[in-house]
Amino acid sequence: MPPGQPAPPNAGQRVDNPVGAWRWGWALRAARAKGRCARRDIARAVHCSKKEMDEVEATLEDRGEILVESQAAKSGPPAKVWVVQS
């Protein structure tokens, strides 16, 4: 935000997006089908970008639907694994 300009009314707050809410449902449905699966597999099934996937993951984790674990990889960064809570 440039200095001197007021912040938008919802700055710093997560806002539920009803348009993108279907992605949360699809992602959760795909995760429940396996119980424990890689975030990468969910992203492929739901067809969404990394940014959208980050938002979906944060929302589902905040709601207590999933637990996100890191799994060591042979090379590169650790893989994220979703474990369904309910």
C-alpha positions as CSV (number, residue, x, y, z in Angstrom):
1,M,0.0,0.0,0.0
2,P,1.5,3.4,-1.0
3,P,2.1,5.7,2.0
4,G,-0.6,8.2,2.6
5,Q,-3.4,6.2,1.2
6,P,-6.0,4.6,3.5
7,A,-6.2,0.9,3.7
8,P,-9.3,-0.9,2.3
9,P,-12.0,-1.7,4.9
10,N,-11.1,-5.5,5.0
11,A,-7.3,-5.1,4.9
12,G,-5.5,-8.0,6.7
13,Q,-8.7,-10.0,7.0
14,R,-9.5,-13.2,5.1
15,V,-12.8,-12.8,3.2
16,D,-14.8,-15.9,2.1
17,N,-15.2,-15.7,-1.6
18,P,-18.5,-17.3,-2.6
19,V,-17.4,-17.5,-6.2
20,G,-14.3,-19.6,-5.2
21,A,-16.1,-21.6,-2.5
22,W,-16.8,-24.5,-5.0
23,R,-13.0,-25.0,-5.2
24,W,-12.9,-25.7,-1.4
25,G,-15.6,-28.2,-1.8
26,W,-14.0,-30.0,-4.7
27,A,-10.6,-30.0,-2.9
28,L,-12.1,-31.4,0.3
29,R,-14.0,-34.0,-1.6
30,A,-10.9,-35.1,-3.4
31,A,-8.9,-35.3,-0.1
32,R,-11.7,-37.3,1.6
33,A,-11.6,-39.8,-1.2
34,K,-8.1,-40.8,-0.2
35,G,-7.9,-39.7,3.4
36,R,-4.3,-38.7,3.1
37,C,-2.9,-37.3,-0.2
38,A,-0.4,-34.9,-1.6
39,R,-1.4,-31.3,-2.2
40,R,-0.1,-31.6,-5.7
41,D,-2.6,-34.4,-6.5
42,I,-5.5,-32.2,-5.2
43,A,-4.3,-29.2,-7.3
44,R,-4.3,-31.4,-10.4
45,A,-7.8,-32.7,-9.7
46,V,-9.3,-29.2,-8.9
47,H,-7.4,-27.4,-11.7
48,C,-6.3,-24.4,-9.8
49,S,-3.2,-22.2,-9.6
50,K,-0.7,-22.1,-6.7
51,K,-2.2,-18.9,-5.4
52,E,-5.7,-20.3,-5.3
53,M,-4.4,-23.5,-3.8
54,D,-2.7,-21.6,-1.0
55,E,-6.0,-19.9,-0.2
56,V,-7.9,-23.1,-0.3
57,E,-5.4,-24.8,1.9
58,A,-5.4,-22.0,4.5
59,T,-9.2,-21.9,4.6
60,L,-9.6,-25.7,5.1
61,E,-6.8,-25.7,7.7
62,D,-8.4,-22.8,9.6
63,R,-11.8,-24.6,9.5
64,G,-10.2,-27.7,10.9
65,E,-11.1,-29.9,7.9
66,I,-7.5,-30.8,7.1
67,L,-4.1,-31.1,8.7
68,V,-1.1,-30.1,6.5
69,E,2.1,-32.2,7.0
70,S,5.5,-31.9,5.3
71,Q,7.0,-35.0,3.8
72,A,10.7,-35.2,2.9
73,A,11.4,-35.5,-0.8
74,K,14.5,-37.0,-2.5
75,S,15.3,-33.7,-3.9
76,G,13.8,-30.2,-3.8
77,P,11.5,-28.8,-1.2
78,P,9.5,-31.0,1.1
79,A,6.1,-32.1,-0.3
80,K,2.9,-31.0,1.5
81,V,0.5,-33.7,2.4
82,W,-3.1,-33.1,3.4
83,V,-4.7,-35.4,6.1
84,V,-8.4,-35.2,6.4
85,Q,-9.6,-34.5,10.0
86,S,-13.3,-35.3,9.9
